[in-house]
Every structure is written in C-alpha cells, then in structure tokens.
C-alpha cells in the first residue's frame, strides 16, 4: 500500500476513533447538562457557566500557544527520527505549562473578589476560588493532549478528556442531587472529578509516552518551544476569544439568566463542530508529513475527502436544529430554556459554516501559512466582540449568537480564500454540493409537511429527527457522490466492523465504481 493510502487510512482510523470518542463524550456532556440544569436555578446555572468559561479561557492562555506549537515540533522531529529533540520538546512543554498554570491559578484565587465585581455578580466569588484547582488541572491536560497529538495518538484524549472526566462528573452530580447540596455541591464535584482524572492522565502519560518514543537524551528546549509557539499564541488567544467572548460579555453586559440561555444553546450548537475537531486532532501531523515528504496533491486529496464526510455528519445535526430547535431544547433541558431555540438556530448556522469549509485552517497551518491563520482569527474576534458590544445589551443571548455566527462565517471565508490562493484547494465540487443540496431540499419538504400536519406528538418529532439524520449521512450514496477514495474508506470501515465487503460492493455498483479494483488495492 502506498504511503499516501497509509496516511489516509491512519487519518480515517484516527478520526473514527476520535469521532466515536467525541460522540460518547457529547452524549455524556449532554447527560451532565440535563442533570445540572435540574439541580440548580437558571441564575445559578448562569453563574456556573460563566465561571467555567472564564477558567477554561485562563487555562488555555496559561499554555502559551504550546497546544499548537508542541504537536508540530514533535511531529517534525518524529518524522526525522530525531528522538532526542522529541524528548526535549516533551519535557519543556510539561515543565513550562505546570509553572504557568500554577502561577495563573494563584492569581485568580487571590483576585477572585475583584473579578466578581468586574462582572457585577458578587455570588461569582464562591464559584471562582474553588475553580482555581480546575484551571491548573486543565492546563496540564491541554499540555498532555498536545504531546499525544504530536505523536498522532488519539486514544488518550478520548479516554481521559471525553469519557472519564465527564462520566465521573455525572456520578458526582447524581450524588449532589441525592444529597441536595445545590450550587456549591456542583462546584466541588467539578473540582474533585477534574483533579482525579488529571492525576490519572499524568500517571498514564508517565507510562505510555516512553513506549511511543524511543529512549534518547533530552535537553532543555524551552527557548525553541517558546519562539516557535509564540506566533501561534496570539492565534490561540484570539481563537479562544471567539468561543469565550459571548459568555464573558454577556456576563458583563447582561444577566446570569441570559448567560444560562446562551450556555445551553452553545452546548448543543458546538456539537456540530465535533467531527471537525475529531479530524483536526489527527489531521495536522499527517498533513504536515505529507506536505514535507510528498507535496500538495496528497494534501489536497486528504482535504477533499475529509471535508465532504465531516460536512455530511454535521449537516444532520444542523438540519435537525433548524427544524426542531424548540422540541430538542425542551426535551433535553426543560421548558425553562425553550426560549433559547432561536439562539440555537443562529449559532448552528455559524458552526455549520465553520465545518462546511473543512479543516481549512489546519491545512494552512500544515503548509506553514501561520500569518493567514492569525489574521483570520483576529478579524473574527474583532467582529465577534464589536457586534457583541452592539447587540448583547439589548438583545442578550440572541445578540451573542448573531455575533459569533457572523464572525465564524467571515473567518472561514477569509481562511478558505487564502488556502485557495496558495494551493487551489476548495471543497465545492459536484460530489460535495449534490448531497448537501439534496439533504437540504428533503429537510425543507419535511418542514412544510410538519407545518401542514401540525405535528405535536413526541414520537413523530423523534422519527422526523432520525429520518433527517439518516438522509443527511446517506445523501452522498443516494446522489452517487462517491469516488474511489471514499469507497476505500467505506471498505476499510466495513471490513473492520463486519469482516466483509458486501455493503461496499453494493454501493460501488450503485455509484458505478469498480469495487474489486479498490478492494484489491487495499489488500496490497
């Protein structure tokens, strides 16, 4: 099998594992949110969500951009088999992040009262100061994940960040509900579960990393790591503001209830970028390797195939949110949050635009075009904050949703334009557009049919959601928008799951592709 196919299969396997883990993590996150909103009031949930976003932002800042710089350096030295430099980057990453995370945690602890006054919410103090332990733990987890990203290993992030952390939190929340501990019980459950999982992750990394990287003498590479990561640090901060600005500005300009409404919608809206996040984790080191070793054509093939499939997976969620936002929010979080349905619709437009362009930013990053990423993130953050300041005071959560949707759209247009100008790569070919238009048209017909029939029964709503999701995922096959590369991926998945290739043959016949040639090539 060629190097290109091996890397493609590696991306498929890594993305499949990452997507499966992200899916399980998303289910656990939803379950956690559904329990949480029923344990505390809307105002308390707003305070909790504001504190969580603030601490997550601070934790990411404390990593100094290493989450982007460290994986690239590790992947580069791994490909050159320079294991001494790999170990140097790993040790430098861990030491610097532990120190920076500890210092920033101490500062937040000392100034928690003043931060609460800044948001004009005195009750926030009682949530912030215990969360300083979460800040430090999150910084360490981000550092460890960045190391495993450079080693092109998906499983640790899935196990610790997606599954173990969220499942232990659910168990803790169930205990809070049973004991009636209220908001502070929720806060301390979050702290204890995060610290325990972080300690387990550290023990795992201590044992696993030496098994992945051959032993070699390490030296201090802090200077190299900082100078390489610092240009990416600005991009990290700006990209973080894109995610966090809505919640933080709402907390400053509006009420805790509006923060809660926005937080619930963000929990659902961000599910749309889950396939892209799963892909990006494994995509960056592989795309970097392909570009360094083989050239732009292999990167283009990888980009086009990846973009189509993650778009189709996200399309199912996007169409469901547009059609059934009130039903979904009411079912998951209760009637108190149903007023945020339009917030979810607006947010889902922005996040689907983010996914529809595929891993455009990661591809530019692999090609070394870091300035374009920085500029696009800067433009997006400026739009998000400016529109937020204009709209959030009067329109609350809806204003925040409009701001981030516009910012995400403009940012991705800018990045994709730069990617096209540099490489000629874009996703908008017939095999991409046909399934997108077909699924959208079917969803529109279903919407008008539901309005005509005045559907109210819960079972019918659920059946509509399942139908839309299936149509979206299968639309590439229905419209015959499958090529040989897609068939290889489907064949690999089917052989792993069923030890057969019967479904692949049928799809190939429908799409008029020589399946035997593809399968024979895979076996080689």
Secondary structure, DSSP 8 states (H G I E B T S, - for coil): --HHHHHHHHHHHHHHHHHHHHHHHHHHHHHHHHHHHHHS-HHHHHHHHHHHHHHHHHHHHHTTTHHHHHHHHHHHHHHTT-HHHHHHHHHHHHHHHHHHHHHHHHHHHHTHHHHHHHTT-TTHHHHHTTTHHHHHHHHHHHHHHHHHHHTT--HHIIIIIIIIHHHHHHHHHHHHHHHT-HHHHHHHHHHHHHHHHHHHHHHHHHHHHHHHS--------HHHHHHHHHHHHHHHHHHHHHHHHHHHHHHHHS-HHHHHHHHHHHHHHGGGGHHHHHHHHHHHHHHHHHHHHT-HHHHHHHHHHHHHHHHHHHHHHHHHHHHHHHHHHHHHH-GGGGGGHHHHHHHHHHHHHHHHT-SHHHHHHHTT-HHHHHHHHHHHHHHHHHHHHHHHHHHTHHHHHHHHHHHHHHHHHHHHHHHHHHH---S-SHHHHHHHHHHHHHHHHHHHHHHHHT---HHHHHHHHHHHHHHHHHHHHHTT---HHHHHHHHHHHHHHHS--HHHHHHHHHHT--HHHHHHHHH-
